[in-house]
Amino acid sequence: MICAIDPGAKGAIAWLSRDGHLIDVQDMPAIEVRGKLRVSAAGVAALLKARVPNLVVIEGVSAMPKQGVASTFTFGYAAGLIEGVAAGMGVPVQIVRAADWKRKAGVPADKGAARQMAVRLWPGAADVFKRVKDDGRAEACLMGRWAALHSC
């Protein structure tokens, strides 16, 4: 089983079989710290322990234009936390840059189009991708499918 993660407090965690079949997708477990939403290390660990994937694929993060220093740090911290939890559990981790996996998988940069693509691939799970804020779910699923089909 592959676990694909779109990091960040509003990201998502997708579970796919090695042939790209969507098993489940969940919003990122998060906690509030001093009024801000943060990724929950304990929540991520609990999800990984419950399913024990063969591989965790995490979207690589980097600074974005017009993104503040604090939010860039927080996003990078979340990705590192997730990688550390998985590595600490002995699960192999693969980091893939968004631009790389999206280009190779034919996933559009537009988040709405990514949601539409996820609905086309998994029509039985269309409700999971119906809200605008479900783009993290769609991208985690699409990244996981790409990883499964390309034996990452």
C-alpha positions, -999 to 999 in steps of 0.1 A, spaced: 0 0 0 11 35 -8 5 65 14 6 98 -5 7 131 15 0 166 4 17 183 34 5 212 54 -22 217 80 -49 218 53 -33 190 32 -45 154 30 -33 118 32 -43 93 6 -41 55 7 -37 36 -26 -30 1 -36 1 -6 -57 -20 -6 -88 -34 29 -82 -68 19 -67 -79 45 -42 -85 30 -8 -91 61 13 -83 97 16 -84 118 48 -78 154 57 -45 161 74 -47 155 112 -42 190 127 -41 207 161 -44 243 171 -13 259 185 -16 295 197 -45 301 174 -29 286 143 -36 252 127 -6 229 127 0 193 115 -4 168 144 26 145 146 7 122 168 -22 122 144 0 113 114 17 86 134 -16 71 144 -28 70 108 5 54 96 4 28 124 -31 19 116 -23 10 80 15 4 78 21 15 42 50 1 21 59 36 10 51 71 20 53 96 -9 54 133 3 51 163 -20 83 183 -17 78 218 -5 97 250 -13 92 288 -9 64 302 -31 64 337 -46 46 362 -24 44 337 5 55 351 38 85 339 57 65 326 86 41 306 64 70 292 43 87 281 75 55 265 89 49 246 56 85 233 55 83 224 91 51 204 85 67 185 56 97 177 77 76 166 106 57 142 84 89 128 69 104 123 103 73 105 116 74 81 87 112 76 88 110 71 126 85 43 120 108 26 95 86 33 65 105 42 33 99 78 22 100 93 -13 99 131 -17 87 143 -51 85 179 -63 50 190 -73 62 202 -107 78 168 -114 50 144 -105 23 167 -119 41 171 -153 47 133 -155 12 125 -145 -5 151 -167 -21 168 -137 -29 204 -143 -15 231 -121 -50 245 -115 -64 230 -83 -100 229 -96 -89 210 -127 -70 186 -104 -102 180 -85 -120 173 -117 -94 149 -128 -97 130 -95 -135 128 -100 -129 113 -135 -104 87 -122 -125 78 -91 -161 85 -98 -173 64 -69 -154 88 -46 -166 121 -63 -181 134 -30 -146 134 -15 -135 160 -40 -166 181 -43 -156 212 -23 -131 238 -34 -111 231 -3 -108 194 -12 -79 202 -36 -54 187 -11 -74 155 -12 -74 154 -50 -37 162 -52 -27 136 -26 -47 109 -45 -33 119 -79 3 119 -65 -3 85 -50 -17 71 -82 13 85 -101 37 69 -75 18 35 -77 19 34 -115 55 44 -117 69 21 -90 84 49 -69 
